[in-house]
Amino acid sequence: MDRRKIRVLHISKYYHPFSGGTEQVARECVTALQESEKHLYEQVVFCFDHKGMKGARPGNHRSMDSVERIDGIRVVRCACQVKVASQSLSFSYRRRLKAVFDQFRPDIVVFHYPNPFAAAYLLSFLKQEQKLIVFWHLDIVKQKILGKLFSRQNHRLLRRADRVIATSPNYLKGSPWLQGYTQKCAVIPNCIDESKFEKSDPEEVSAEGRIRKRFAGRILCLAVGRHVAYKGFNYLIEAARYLDENYAVVITGAGGLTEDLQRQAEALREQEKLQGHGSKLPEIIFAGLISDAELHAYLHACDIFCFPSITKNEAFGIA
């Protein structure tokens, strides 16, 4: 008699193709189980629909309930009606999550924190025999009111967890939330698939050549990520005033601060024109949302990788 597969439910705020560090980690977790122990696990991903969110790739911008398969894995998305303090809210979330628990009946739930709206429903649906792994990506730092509001819920979540994953020893030691639960914590650094960065794809090699040609003779500085406050891109732009035309700064990604950052870069150029002396500033380019192939090409082509993040929200940066 064949052994029943272990059913694993992954709960993330969003999921591929949304561009974000947590979403990338969630996908890597799914892929790792699928590729190494496919015969042992059956997996489902549950998340908010990212369409219409800043940071989503171009396409259909109407958020809606949907079910699709990505890399052979069933992905259940819930329409997002509004965002409050970076937290998505959905009218259908509770009903659809309960349906997944009733029909899929997971043995293990991998919950990617922070996601307080989802945590409330998760705690109400979890049965005693179901194992809970909390992937603690970061503390809620900026949204202090939100953090206080969900303080009791966070402790419930951590008490209920069978295992809590932190991404670095320093974050585990520095997180006030995790101090009372260190006996159930494990440090697992975010994984990186090194094969993705091998120069084997002709498209990537060609793109790298075009980038090198465009910036020939200049030192290429690259920054990658969503345009949100904790990424510190405004400091990178400010620092550009201390460089000259022998440099070029490329910032990829998109987000709520994109227009502000573009205005800051333009203001820097206008200041230089008004002063009318000294060396020219480096060219600052906003590349927008780019494909994985383009990202790999930029990473190979750049001379300096810039990482200007400024708060603990950047727990473990992933380009």
C-alpha positions, 0 to 999 in steps of 0.5 A: 500500500502506497504511503499518503503524501504529506500535505503542506500548505504555504501561506504567504502575503503574495506569491510569484510572479510578484516581485518581493523578497518574502515571495521569493523565499516562499517560492524557494521553499516550495521548489525545494520540497518539490525538487528534492522530495516530490514523491513525499509532499503535496503542496498548496500555496495560499496568498493575496492576489497581487494585481493592482499592487505597486511592485506587481508586474504589468498586466491585468490590474484588477485584483480578483479571486483565482486558482492557478498552477505555477511550476505544477503547484496549486496557487490559491489567490484572494482578491485584495480590496484595500491595503492598510499600513502595508497589510492587504485586506480581502473580503474572501480571505476567511472563507477561502482559507477555511475551504482550503483547510477543510478540503486540503487538510494540511499536515504542515502549515508554513506561515510567512510572517509578517501577515497579521490579517492572515494570522488571525484566521490561521489560528482559528482554523489550525487543529491540534494535530496540524504542525505549524512552522512560522517563517519569521522574516522580520519584526514589524518596525515602522508600523508601531501602532499595527505592531502594538495592535497585534502584540497579543496575536503575535504571542499566540502565533509563536506559542502555537508554532512548532518551529520558528525560523529566523534568517540569521543569528543576529536577527534571532538575538535582536528580535524582542518578539523571539526572545521568549521562544528561542527554544523552538527557533532555528536559524536557516539563512534564505537559500540562493539557487546559484545555478540561476547565475551561471552564464549559460543562458544565451539571452542573459549573455546577450543582455549582459553584453548590451549593458556593458556596451551601454555603460562602457567606460563608466563604473556601473552601480546597481541597486535592486528592490521595491521602492519603499522607505526602508530600502534607503534608495533616497540615500543612494540618490543623495550619495550620487552627488559625491560621484561624477560622470565616470559613474552610472547608477541603475535602480531596478524595481518599482513601488510606492516611492518610485515617483518621489525617487525620480523627482529627487534624482531630477532635483539633483540634476537641476541643482547641478545645472543651477550651480554651473560648475564642477564635474557632472553628476552620474547618470541615474537610471530607473530601470523599472521591473525587469525579468529574471534574465535581465536582473542576472545580466545586470548583476554580472555586468555591474561593478558595484552592488549598492545595498542602502537599506536602513532599518530592520525591515531589511532582515536578510536582503535578496537581490 
